[in-house]
Amino acid sequence: MPQTILTLSTRGQGLYEFTDQAEAFVSASGREEGLLTVFVRHTSCSLLIQENADPDVRTDLLSFFRRLVPPASDPSMGWVVHRAEGPDDMPAHIKAALTQVSIGIPVARGRLGTWQGIYLYEHRDRPHRREIVLHLSS
């Protein structure tokens, strides 16, 4: 069963699409059907499948999560105990808990989907190098 690790460099909070790399991995496998498992090896970022045609979708998602989970320095987050790694760390863990770190995507006719993008959702403010495991099973 084919497996690879992608390394994505982030520039801070945001959505980083890697659909092309996932599709290239599936294509290189030569498989027409299967299940692509995507897993991110970190606890302060997550994965999303979202529309990739209109960038306003990404803008609205980021705004929603900023309102839902503000930085620990925000007065509404005074209850947060874990602050050792900065005001963005515990909110990053909360956002990761609300989203997902593993996604299963059915592969049909060698394709993943239409009008959908696969994104790494970086929750931290500073740049990071994130590892994503792609595994294709039949």
N, C-alpha and C positions, 0 to 999 in steps of 0.2 A: 504494500500500500504506500503510495507516494506521500512524502512529507517534506516540508521545507520550513525555514524560518525567515521571515521578512524582518528587516530592521528599518523602522521609520524614525526619522528625526523630526521632532516637533519644535515649534517656535513659541510655545506657550499655549494657553487655552484655545481650543478650537476643534473643528472637525477636519480630519485629514483623510481624504479619499484614497483608497488603495484597490479599487475594483479592478483596474487594469492588471495589476500584479497578480491578483487572485485568478482572474480569467486566463492569464498567460500560464499560470501554474496548472490549471485544469486542462488547457489546450495541450501543453507539453506532455501531459500524462497519456494522451491518446484515448482517454475514457469518454464515452458518450453518456453514461449514467453513473450515479453514485451519490455520495453524501460528502460535501466539503465541510469539514469542521474548522472553524476559525477560532483561535484562542489567544488572548493577549496575556502575557506573563507578568503583569504588574497590577497593583491594587489601587492605584490612583489615576487610572484611565479606564476606558471601557470601549465597547464596540457597538455600532449602530448600523442597521440597514435602513436607509431613508431614500426618498426621492432625490435624484441628482440632476433633474432637468432645470429646476428653478432655484437659484441661490437664496431666495427669500426664505425657503423652508429651513435652511441651515441657520440663517440669521435669526429667525423666530425661535428655533429650538435653543440656540445659545442664550438668547434673551430670557426665555422661559426658565431655563435651569439657573441662570444668574439670579433671577428673582426668587426661585424656589429655595435655592441653597446659596446664600451670599457668603462672602469671606468670613472667617472667624472673627475678624476685627469689626464687623458690623454689630451694632448694639443688639440686634435681634438674635445673635448667635452667642450671647454671653454664657450660655449653658455649656458650651464646648469645653471639655477638659484637655483633650489632646491638642497641644499647640507647639510641641517641640520642633516641628519642621516648618513652621510658618503659618500665616493665616489662611493659606490656600490648601493646606494638607488635609485637615479633617473634612472640610467641604468636598475635597476631591474623593475621599473615601466614601462619603455619603452618596455623591453622584454615581460612583461606580457601583454601589450597592443598589441603587435605583434603576440602573440600566443593566448591562450584561457584559461578562468577560469572555463568553463563549457563544458562538452562533453555529447552528447547523443549517446548511443551505443545500437543497436538493439540486443535483446536476441532471438536466434533461437535454438530450440532443447536444451535449457538450457545452451547454450554456447555463448561466446562473440566474438570469432574470432580465426584466425589461423595465426601464425607468427607475431602476434602483441602483444605489451606490452603497458600497461597503466602506464604513468610516471607522477610523480610530478616533475616539473622542478623548482628547487630552484635557484633563481637569486641572493641571498644575499651571502656574504662571510662567515658570522659567522653562527653557528648552530641555528636552529629554530625548534619549534614544530608546525607543520602545521595540520590544520583540513580539512578533505575532507568528504563531505557529499555524501553518496550513496543513491539513491532513485530509487526503481523499480516500474514502473507503467505498467498497462496492457493495 
